[in-house]
Amino acid sequence: MNAATATACALTSTGGGSPPGPNADGKYVIQAEGIRAAFVPYGAAISDLFINDTHGVERDIVLGWDNASYYSIDKQHNHLGSVPGPYANRIKNSSFELDGETYQLIPNDWNNNDTLHGGPNGWDYRNWTVVAYTPDSITFSLFDTDGAEGFPGDRIAYAQYSVTPYSWHIAISAISLTKRTPIMLTSHPYWNLDGYQNPATADALDHELYLPFSGTRIGLDSIEIPTGDIVGIQPGDVHDWWQAPKRLGQDIDRLAEENCGGPCEGLNVQREGYDNAYLINREAGGNYDWREKGPVATLASPWSGIQVDIFTDQDGFQVYSCNTLNSELKSFPLCVHITIHHADHNPRHHVPEEDPRSLRQPQPPTYRRPAQLLRPRSAGLH
């Protein structure tokens, strides 16, 4: 069974080899023409992504700490550039049923009513092992035991990152060793294509987002759990990114209660923004090659001239405007997070993943997509 995610980001600006181990800041650097990236074992996270802007000035366009040692002591733990798992996003009531057995997870979200990104000791709270490292690629692995955070089965996961000229490639996979178990993985970068150097603003609200295949989204309840509804997006709607590129901040003041399907409990409404999953609908034209039918998302900065085009084999896309990002970081809204899933209806950030509806609601078994449930010795590419 396949439970893996393949994603490519092509970066453009309109206008050496890696060392044998980590550098002085504890980071592993890979590079190719026009692009340089740094990674840390903690959460198998990307910490830096450098590309030149229109004027030839190098910008670091993802959010991360300067030194690898700070990731494990950051008490807020904002999942910076990491691989959350074994199940990305939220699981309602911190429980699910599988093969006639109820599994109780460790809660860590919404006043401990839900489990987010695998729980308080999920996969992006762990130090992964570097199993391969070349000048233009790095692969991390992680082994997790049966019962950890309440999830069944021994599992092993791999996160492979590589760069080619002006492109960053991501392949995340997992293998179930002993029991059928739910897996949904993604990469969790926060983007600011100005590198936080725009003198007019430190935020990303002037960035333009375009989701040409995403005319539908997943409905949410008041605590951001997918309801199972597929909501059509009308032209001019606050979620309309599919007709043409639109500024991230253009409709953000109109979101208020709509974004959460009601009052967003515990959130500062004035700082509320996007945290929504959009479906990627490419099937209408028949069979397609995901490497060619795309990009599924484009994020661009008019100030720096940097543009990110995202291609993926997944069918869900999460957009998060860093509304409640807490830590010693800069204030809202400094960035945008994009996450990609195997679409089941539940996106969050700017990245590809599986359909988040699947395990979120404890009842409808129809949400449980086969790609999110791995049998022993089956592999899943995310």
JOQUI-V128293 format. One record per backbone hydrogen bond with DSSP energy under -1.0 kcal/mol. NH is the residue of the N-H (numbers start at 1). CO is the residue of the C=O. If there is no record, write none. Layout:
nh=NH co=CO
nh=NH co=CO
This chain:
nh=4 co=381
nh=5 co=172
nh=7 co=170
nh=8 co=311
nh=9 co=168
nh=10 co=309
nh=11 co=166
nh=12 co=307
nh=14 co=305
nh=23 co=27
nh=26 co=23
nh=28 co=39
nh=30 co=37
nh=31 co=135
nh=32 co=35
nh=35 co=32
nh=36 co=50
nh=37 co=30
nh=38 co=48
nh=39 co=28
nh=40 co=45
nh=43 co=126
nh=44 co=41
nh=45 co=40
nh=46 co=81
nh=47 co=38
nh=48 co=38
nh=50 co=36
nh=51 co=59
nh=53 co=57
nh=54 co=304
nh=56 co=53
nh=59 co=51
nh=61 co=49
nh=63 co=190
nh=68 co=25
nh=70 co=67
nh=71 co=68
nh=74 co=70
nh=81 co=188
nh=82 co=79
nh=83 co=43
nh=88 co=184
nh=91 co=115
nh=92 co=360
nh=94 co=91
nh=95 co=92
nh=96 co=103
nh=98 co=101
nh=101 co=98
nh=103 co=96
nh=105 co=94
nh=106 co=149
nh=108 co=114
nh=109 co=114
nh=113 co=109
nh=113 co=110
nh=114 co=109
nh=115 co=91
nh=117 co=89
nh=119 co=116
nh=122 co=119
nh=123 co=85
nh=125 co=122
nh=126 co=123
nh=128 co=41
nh=129 co=141
nh=131 co=139
nh=132 co=139
nh=134 co=137
nh=138 co=161
nh=139 co=132
nh=140 co=159
nh=141 co=129
nh=142 co=157
nh=144 co=155
nh=147 co=151
nh=148 co=145
nh=150 co=147
nh=151 co=148
nh=155 co=144
nh=156 co=175
nh=157 co=142
nh=158 co=173
nh=159 co=140
nh=160 co=171
nh=161 co=138
nh=162 co=169
nh=163 co=136
nh=164 co=167
nh=166 co=33
nh=167 co=164
nh=168 co=9
nh=169 co=162
nh=170 co=7
nh=171 co=160
nh=172 co=5
nh=173 co=158
nh=174 co=380
nh=175 co=156
nh=176 co=378
nh=177 co=154
nh=181 co=374
nh=183 co=372
nh=184 co=86
nh=188 co=82
nh=191 co=336
nh=192 co=61
nh=195 co=192
nh=197 co=194
nh=204 co=333
nh=207 co=204
nh=208 co=300
nh=209 co=246
nh=210 co=298
nh=211 co=241
nh=214 co=211
nh=217 co=231
nh=218 co=277
nh=219 co=229
nh=221 co=225
nh=224 co=221
nh=227 co=219
nh=231 co=217
nh=233 co=215
nh=237 co=234
nh=240 co=237
nh=241 co=239
nh=246 co=209
nh=248 co=207
nh=249 co=205
nh=250 co=247
nh=254 co=251
nh=258 co=255
nh=259 co=255
nh=262 co=257
nh=265 co=263
nh=267 co=264
nh=271 co=268
nh=272 co=269
nh=276 co=319
nh=278 co=317
nh=279 co=216
nh=280 co=315
nh=281 co=213
nh=286 co=283
nh=292 co=289
nh=293 co=289
nh=294 co=292
nh=296 co=310
nh=297 co=310
nh=298 co=210
nh=299 co=308
nh=300 co=208
nh=301 co=306
nh=305 co=301
nh=307 co=12
nh=308 co=299
nh=309 co=10
nh=310 co=297
nh=311 co=8
nh=313 co=6
nh=316 co=341
nh=317 co=278
nh=318 co=339
nh=318 co=351
nh=319 co=276
nh=320 co=337
nh=321 co=274
nh=336 co=191
nh=337 co=320
nh=338 co=349
nh=338 co=350
nh=339 co=318
nh=339 co=349
nh=340 co=352
nh=341 co=316
nh=341 co=353
nh=343 co=341
nh=350 co=338
nh=353 co=316
nh=353 co=340
nh=354 co=341
nh=355 co=342
nh=358 co=355
nh=361 co=357
nh=367 co=364
nh=368 co=365
nh=369 co=367
nh=372 co=369
nh=373 co=370
nh=374 co=181
nh=377 co=176
nh=378 co=375
nh=380 co=174
nh=382 co=4
nh=382 co=172
